[in-house]
Amino acid sequence: QVQVAESGGGLVQAGGSLRLSCSASGSSFSRSIMGWFRQAPGKEREFVAGIHWSRGNTAYADSVKGRFAISRDTARNTVYLQINSVTPEDTAAYYCAVDRYGTTIRMESFVYDYWGQGTRVTVSS
């Protein structure tokens, strides 16, 4: 059983920052790529950022480049998403996902095998 859990969401003022965390645990599961997605009210889920677990290379959606930063701590089995200069458009539920066998970071949600329940970020103007 693989468990993915996000934390760190909440209410933040526009222009502020916050850091989301994602821990993934389970008995001997493979994790090749870790990704962050978000889903705003009334919109489809969209890729935000991804990181290759062993190599550490990253990828970002164009809409967040320069403001979001994904990182990982392999010793803690945790992935982070640093969000800076937030705007009301960043208001969404943020989800962490695991792609077990991918070799490249993909933006399509269907390639990810395990998902967390999400953590909500609300940006006030």
Backbone torsions as a table, in degrees:
resi	resn	phi	psi	omega
1	GLN	NA	124.7	179.1
2	VAL	-103.3	132.5	179.0
3	GLN	-119.3	129.7	177.9
4	VAL	-120.5	127.9	-175.6
5	ALA	-137.0	127.9	177.2
6	GLU	-100.4	155.2	174.6
7	SER	-154.1	167.3	174.9
8	GLY	105.6	-4.9	178.5
9	GLY	-72.8	172.0	178.3
10	GLY	159.4	-163.6	-179.4
11	LEU	-96.4	129.1	-179.4
12	VAL	-138.8	146.1	178.7
13	GLN	-80.1	149.9	177.2
14	ALA	-55.2	136.4	-177.2
15	GLY	93.0	-13.4	-179.1
16	GLY	-84.0	-172.7	-178.0
17	SER	-136.1	159.1	170.5
18	LEU	-158.6	162.0	-179.7
19	ARG	-124.8	125.6	175.9
20	LEU	-95.7	147.9	178.3
21	SER	-123.8	151.1	177.4
22	CYS	-141.3	123.8	175.3
23	SER	-112.4	139.9	178.3
24	ALA	-126.1	128.2	-177.4
25	SER	-140.6	158.9	179.3
26	GLY	160.0	172.6	-176.4
27	SER	-84.4	108.8	171.5
28	SER	49.1	55.4	175.6
29	PHE	-103.7	149.4	179.1
30	SER	-83.1	142.0	172.7
31	ARG	-137.7	115.0	-179.9
32	SER	-100.5	-45.9	-178.2
33	ILE	-127.2	138.0	171.6
34	MET	-115.7	133.8	-177.3
35	GLY	-129.7	155.8	172.0
36	TRP	-116.2	134.4	175.3
37	PHE	-125.5	164.6	173.3
38	ARG	-142.9	154.5	178.3
39	GLN	-137.8	113.4	177.5
40	ALA	-84.6	156.6	179.9
41	PRO	-55.2	127.3	178.0
42	GLY	77.8	6.5	-178.8
43	LYS	-122.7	165.5	178.0
44	GLU	-79.0	158.0	176.5
45	ARG	-67.7	137.9	-178.2
46	GLU	-132.8	147.4	176.9
47	PHE	-68.3	140.2	178.3
48	VAL	-115.3	-53.1	-176.9
49	ALA	-158.8	156.2	177.1
50	GLY	-145.9	158.3	-179.8
51	ILE	-143.4	138.0	174.8
52	HIS	-79.0	125.7	-169.8
53	TRP	-63.1	-44.0	-175.4
54	SER	-88.4	-40.2	-176.5
55	ARG	-83.3	-30.1	179.0
56	GLY	85.2	0.7	177.8
57	ASN	-71.5	153.3	-170.9
58	THR	-127.1	162.9	175.3
59	ALA	-146.2	148.1	-176.7
60	TYR	-136.2	150.6	168.8
61	ALA	-69.3	145.9	-178.1
62	ASP	-57.1	-33.0	-174.5
63	SER	-68.4	-16.7	-176.0
64	VAL	-119.5	-3.2	-179.1
65	LYS	-56.9	134.1	179.6
66	GLY	92.2	-18.0	179.5
67	ARG	-114.9	-29.4	-178.8
68	PHE	-105.7	147.6	176.2
69	ALA	-140.4	125.9	178.4
70	ILE	-103.7	141.5	178.8
71	SER	-148.9	168.0	177.5
72	ARG	-141.4	154.2	174.7
73	ASP	-121.1	101.5	-174.7
74	THR	-66.8	-29.7	179.6
75	ALA	-68.2	-31.2	-179.1
76	ARG	-98.7	0.2	-177.3
77	ASN	53.1	42.6	-173.5
78	THR	-130.4	140.6	173.9
79	VAL	-114.6	142.7	-178.8
80	TYR	-119.7	151.3	171.8
81	LEU	-129.7	108.4	176.6
82	GLN	-87.6	126.1	-178.8
83	ILE	-118.8	119.5	-177.9
84	ASN	-115.4	158.5	176.8
85	SER	47.8	53.2	-175.3
86	VAL	-65.0	149.9	175.2
87	THR	-126.8	163.8	177.8
88	PRO	-56.1	-24.8	179.0
89	GLU	-70.3	-12.3	176.3
90	ASP	-84.8	-5.9	177.4
91	THR	-62.5	120.9	-175.8
92	ALA	-176.8	168.6	166.3
93	ALA	-88.1	130.5	-177.8
94	TYR	-106.5	130.2	-176.5
95	TYR	-119.0	142.8	174.4
96	CYS	-104.4	143.7	-177.3
97	ALA	-142.9	154.7	-178.2
98	VAL	-119.3	126.0	170.4
99	ASP	-103.3	113.6	-170.8
100	ARG	-70.0	-38.1	-168.6
101	TYR	-125.9	6.4	-177.6
102	GLY	-63.3	149.5	176.3
103	THR	-104.6	-20.4	175.8
104	THR	-129.3	156.9	-179.8
105	ILE	-77.6	119.9	-178.1
106	ARG	-106.8	150.3	179.1
107	MET	-94.2	-12.8	-176.8
108	GLU	-78.3	127.8	-175.6
109	SER	-66.4	-26.6	-174.2
110	PHE	-69.1	-16.1	-179.8
111	VAL	-82.3	-11.1	-178.0
112	TYR	-89.2	136.1	-170.2
113	ASP	-93.7	-35.7	-176.7
114	TYR	-126.6	143.6	-177.0
115	TRP	-133.7	148.0	170.7
116	GLY	-86.4	179.0	-178.6
117	GLN	-83.5	-13.3	177.5
118	GLY	97.4	153.1	173.2
119	THR	-131.8	135.5	-171.8
120	ARG	-92.1	133.7	175.2
121	VAL	-116.5	126.2	178.3
122	THR	-122.7	124.9	-178.7
123	VAL	-108.4	122.9	178.5
124	SER	-96.2	142.3	-177.9
125	SER	-92.7	NA	NA
